[in-house]
Amino acid sequence: MNHCARRTGRDDTPGGGCGGLTWGMIHAAPARKATGAGAPESSLSAPARELRDAGLQMGAPAPAAPGERASLPRRMSDVLPAHREHPRTLGANRYVYAVISRRAGGVSIGVNLSPHKACNFDCTYCQVDRTTPGTEKTVVPEVLRAELRAVFEAAASGALAAEPRFATSPAEMRRVVDVAFSGDGEPTNEPWFPEAARILAEERARAGLRDLPVRVITNATVFHRPEVAETLRFLDAHGLDVWAKLDAGTEPYYRLVDRSRVPFERVLANLLACARERTVTIQTLFARHHGEAPPAAEIAAWAGRLRAIREGGGRIGWVQVHTVSRVPAESFVTPLSLEELEPIAAAAREALPGTRVAAYRGSL
């Protein structure tokens, strides 16, 4: 019996039973085993629990940016426990999940195109547990379509936002606000990204969710590939909102934090090219490494990179400055305080006058 049949009692061949997947089936199915950030309390070491809890308990309100709704929760404690962890699971689903996203402002439907857990970055702060094997080696288009259809239907009916796992969140956070290509690796680096984008667009329209933003949470390493650039242009017509990572201002610091073989200049060039075609959001995570906060010169260089994107004709609509909030890949990585994040955000505001910039002491 194939994988889908094992999970749902149905077949995942084209035209098979997975095409009939329903929200009731997903909701009734046993949840997939959580790993990493979503692991049970008993599976975490004492130091890991202390780090995780410190990252949550030391949260403080982030100042509302111009135009930002003041009613949104400003502390991690306001959205716990649904916000405490981001398990990429939803019933028996293989690729589609849902989490409370603080920065998105509600329930975010996630699409994990990297269930194998491989990534072309090896970030020191990564909160994906790569010590445990991935659940899948590939993405089956028919299964992805069935999962998206069922979850989009639940989103349209209100059933998704009413999930018991979100019950402790404030009412304003219990609404579906986006669908995001995210997950356990770099979504645009997957060969099935173009097909997945088209499936998502079709199912989003079928459910009547044409106004639901489609976010791509990305490290921008492969935007130069023609098939990726073409897919992003296709998604432009379907509510695309690019949230791109920029964790450094210099090559050495990029190598220290993101630990990728992709040249830093390639990332910068891709960010500029992308921002020339559409307004992008920049996501930056700064943290301590071996007790050392990022040096002032690095922060200045990072702000200079933001300025260079604008001066090169790129459009940045939002800069998110945050820090580690769950258990990271490396034990020597620890969070910055909000008081340390605010001057970094101020450097971005100075580099990009008039741009929305916010510091977040907590996770997505």
C-alpha positions in Angstrom: 0.0 0.0 0.0 1.4 3.4 -0.9 2.0 6.3 1.6 -1.3 8.1 1.1 -3.2 4.9 1.4 -1.4 4.0 4.7 -2.5 7.4 6.1 -6.0 7.7 4.8 -7.0 4.3 3.6 -7.2 5.7 0.0 -5.0 5.7 -3.0 -2.7 8.6 -4.1 -2.6 7.8 -7.8 -4.0 10.4 -10.2 -7.7 10.3 -9.9 -7.4 8.1 -6.8 -8.8 8.5 -3.4 -6.6 11.3 -2.1 -8.5 13.6 -4.5 -11.4 13.1 -2.2 -9.6 14.1 1.0 -11.8 16.2 3.3 -11.3 18.4 6.3 -13.1 15.8 8.4 -10.6 13.2 7.4 -7.7 15.4 8.2 -9.2 16.5 11.5 -10.0 12.9 12.5 -6.7 11.4 11.5 -4.0 10.9 14.1 -1.4 13.7 14.1 2.0 13.0 12.6 4.7 12.7 15.2 6.3 16.1 15.9 10.0 16.5 15.9 12.4 19.3 16.7 10.6 22.5 17.8 7.3 20.6 18.0 8.7 17.7 20.0 7.2 16.7 23.3 8.5 18.4 26.5 10.0 15.2 27.6 12.2 14.9 24.5 14.0 18.2 25.3 17.0 18.5 27.5 17.0 20.8 30.5 19.2 23.4 28.8 17.1 23.3 25.7 13.9 23.9 27.7 15.6 26.8 29.6 16.6 28.4 26.3 13.2 27.9 24.8 11.4 29.2 27.8 13.8 32.2 28.1 13.1 33.1 24.6 9.4 33.2 25.3 9.3 34.6 28.8 11.7 37.5 28.2 9.5 38.7 25.3 8.5 42.4 25.4 6.2 44.5 23.4 7.5 45.5 19.9 6.5 49.0 19.0 3.7 49.2 16.4 5.0 50.4 13.0 3.2 53.1 11.1 -0.1 51.6 9.9 0.2 48.5 12.0 -2.9 47.5 13.9 -2.5 48.4 17.5 -4.9 45.6 18.5 -2.5 42.8 17.6 -0.9 41.0 20.5 2.5 42.5 21.3 3.8 39.9 23.7 4.5 36.2 23.2 2.4 35.5 26.3 -0.6 37.0 24.5 -0.7 34.2 21.9 0.5 31.1 23.9 0.3 28.2 23.8 -0.6 28.0 20.1 2.4 30.3 19.3 4.9 28.5 21.5 5.8 25.9 18.9 5.4 25.7 15.1 4.9 22.0 14.4 4.7 21.4 10.7 1.9 18.9 11.1 -1.9 18.9 10.6 -3.6 15.6 11.2 -2.1 13.1 8.7 -1.1 15.7 6.2 2.3 15.2 4.6 2.9 18.8 3.3 0.2 21.2 4.4 0.0 22.5 8.0 -1.2 25.5 10.0 0.4 27.7 12.7 -0.3 31.0 14.5 2.0 33.5 13.0 2.6 36.7 15.0 4.1 38.6 12.1 1.5 37.6 9.7 -1.2 38.4 12.3 -3.2 35.2 12.5 -3.4 31.6 11.2 -0.9 30.9 8.5 -1.4 27.9 6.2 2.1 26.4 5.6 3.2 24.4 2.6 6.3 22.3 3.3 8.1 21.6 0.0 11.1 20.1 1.8 9.8 17.2 3.9 13.2 15.6 3.4 14.7 18.4 5.6 17.6 19.2 3.2 18.5 22.9 2.8 21.2 24.8 1.0 21.7 26.9 4.2 22.9 25.5 7.5 22.0 28.3 9.8 23.3 28.2 13.3 20.0 29.3 14.6 17.8 26.9 12.5 15.0 25.5 14.5 14.4 22.5 12.2 15.6 19.3 13.9 17.9 17.8 11.2 19.1 15.1 13.6 15.9 13.2 12.9 15.1 12.0 9.3 12.6 13.7 7.1 9.2 12.1 6.6 9.3 12.2 2.8 11.9 12.3 0.0 9.7 14.1 -2.5 6.4 15.9 -3.0 3.5 14.0 -4.7 1.5 16.6 -6.6 -1.8 14.8 -6.3 -1.4 14.5 -2.5 -0.4 18.2 -2.3 -3.5 19.2 -4.3 -5.8 17.1 -2.1 -4.3 18.5 1.1 -4.5 22.1 -0.1 -8.1 21.6 -1.3 -9.2 20.3 2.0 -7.4 22.9 4.1 -8.5 25.8 1.8 -12.1 24.6 2.1 -11.7 24.6 5.9 -10.2 28.1 5.7 -13.1 29.4 3.6 -15.7 27.8 6.0 -14.0 29.0 9.2 -13.3 25.5 10.4 -9.5 25.9 10.2 -9.4 29.1 12.4 -11.7 27.3 14.8 -9.3 24.5 15.4 -9.0 23.6 19.1 -5.2 24.1 19.0 -5.8 27.8 18.4 -8.4 28.2 21.0 -6.2 30.0 23.5 -5.1 32.7 21.1 -6.9 36.1 21.0 -9.9 36.3 18.7 -8.1 38.6 16.3 -5.4 36.0 15.8 -7.9 33.2 15.0 -8.3 34.1 11.4 -6.6 32.7 8.3 -4.3 35.4 7.0 -2.1 33.8 4.4 -0.7 30.6 2.8 3.1 30.4 2.8 5.7 28.3 1.1 7.9 27.6 4.0 8.9 24.4 5.9 12.0 22.4 6.4 14.2 23.8 3.6 14.4 26.4 0.8 11.1 26.1 -1.1 12.3 27.7 -4.3 15.2 25.3 -4.5 12.9 22.3 -4.9 12.3 21.0 -8.4 8.6 20.7 -7.7 8.3 24.4 -6.7 6.8 25.5 -10.1 4.2 22.8 -10.2 3.4 23.3 -6.5 2.8 27.0 -7.2 0.4 26.3 -9.9 -1.5 23.8 -7.8 -1.7 26.2 -5.0 -3.0 29.0 -7.2 -5.7 26.7 -8.7 -6.9 25.4 -5.4 -6.8 28.9 -3.8 -9.1 30.2 -6.6 -11.3 27.1 -6.4 -12.0 27.8 -2.7 -12.8 31.4 -3.4 -9.7 32.7 -1.5 -8.4 35.0 -4.3 -7.6 37.7 -1.8 -5.5 35.4 0.5 -1.8 36.4 0.2 0.6 33.8 -1.0 3.9 34.2 0.8 7.3 32.7 -0.2 9.6 32.6 2.8 13.0 32.3 1.3 16.7 32.7 1.4 16.8 34.1 -2.2 19.7 31.8 -3.2 18.1 30.6 -6.5 16.1 33.5 -7.7 18.4 33.8 -10.7 17.3 30.4 -12.1 14.9 31.0 -15.0 12.3 28.5 -13.8 12.3 30.1 -10.3 12.0 33.7 -11.7 9.2 32.6 -14.0 7.3 31.0 -11.1 7.6 34.1 -9.0 6.2 36.1 -11.9 3.4 33.6 -12.2 2.6 34.0 -8.4 2.7 37.8 -8.8 -0.8 37.4 -10.3 -1.9 35.4 -7.4 -1.1 37.6 -4.4 2.7 36.9 -4.1 4.4 38.5 -1.1 8.1 37.6 -0.8 9.7 37.4 2.7 13.4 37.1 2.1 16.2 36.4 4.5 19.2 38.8 5.0 21.1 37.9 8.1 24.4 39.7 7.5 26.1 42.7 6.0 29.4 41.1 5.1 30.6 37.8 3.6 32.4 36.6 6.7 29.4 37.1 9.0 27.1 35.4 6.4 29.5 32.4 6.4 29.4 32.4 10.2 25.6 32.5 10.5 24.1 31.0 7.4 26.9 28.6 6.6 26.1 28.2 2.9 28.3 27.5 -0.1 26.2 30.0 -2.1 28.2 33.2 -2.4 26.9 36.2 -0.5 27.1 38.3 -3.6 24.7 35.9 -5.3 22.1 36.4 -2.5 22.5 40.2 -2.7 22.1 40.2 -6.5 19.1 38.0 -6.3 17.5 40.2 -3.6 18.0 43.3 -5.7 16.6 41.7 -8.9 13.6 40.4 -7.0 13.0 43.8 -5.3 13.1 45.6 -8.7 10.2 43.5 -9.9 8.0 43.6 -6.7 8.0 45.0 -3.2 9.7 42.6 -0.8 9.9 42.0 3.0 13.3 41.5 4.5 13.6 39.1 7.5 16.7 39.3 9.6 17.6 37.2 12.6 20.4 38.4 14.8 21.6 36.5 17.9 24.6 35.9 20.1 27.2 33.4 19.0 29.3 32.1 21.9 28.0 35.0 24.0 28.9 37.7 21.4 26.3 40.0 19.9 26.7 41.0 16.3 29.3 43.8 16.2 28.3 47.4 15.4 30.3 47.3 12.2 28.2 44.3 11.0 25.0 46.1 11.8 26.2 49.1 9.9 27.1 46.9 6.9 23.8 45.2 7.0 21.9 48.5 7.0 24.1 49.5 4.1 22.9 46.5 2.2 19.3 47.5 2.7 20.1 51.0 1.5 21.9 49.6 -1.6 18.8 47.6 -2.6 16.7 50.8 -2.5 19.4 52.9 -4.3 19.6 50.1 -6.9 15.9 50.5 -7.7 14.6 47.8 -5.4 11.5 48.2 -3.2 11.5 47.1 0.4 8.1 47.4 2.1 8.9 45.9 5.5 12.0 44.9 7.5 11.5 42.4 10.3 14.3 42.2 12.9 14.0 39.3 15.3 16.0 36.8 17.3 16.1 33.1 18.1 12.9 32.1 20.0 13.0 28.3 19.9 15.7 25.7 20.3 18.4 26.4 17.7 20.7 24.1 15.8 23.7 25.2 17.8 23.8 25.4 21.6 26.1 28.4 21.4 23.4 30.5 19.8 21.3 32.5 22.3 18.7 35.3 21.9 19.2 39.0 21.9 17.0 41.2 24.2 14.5 43.6 22.7 16.7 46.4 24.0 19.4 45.0 21.7 17.1 44.5 18.8 15.7 48.1 18.8 19.0 49.8 17.8 19.3 47.4 14.9 15.8 48.3 13.8 16.7 51.9 14.2 19.7 51.4 11.8 17.3 50.0 9.2 14.9 52.9 9.7 17.8 55.3 9.1 18.8 53.4 6.0 15.3 53.2 4.6 13.4 56.3 5.7 9.6 55.8 5.5 9.8 52.0 5.4 8.0 49.9 8.0 10.6 48.4 10.4 9.7 46.3 13.5 11.7 44.4 16.1 10.2 41.2 17.4 11.3 39.4 20.5 9.7 36.1 19.6 9.1 33.7 16.7 7.0 34.0 13.5 
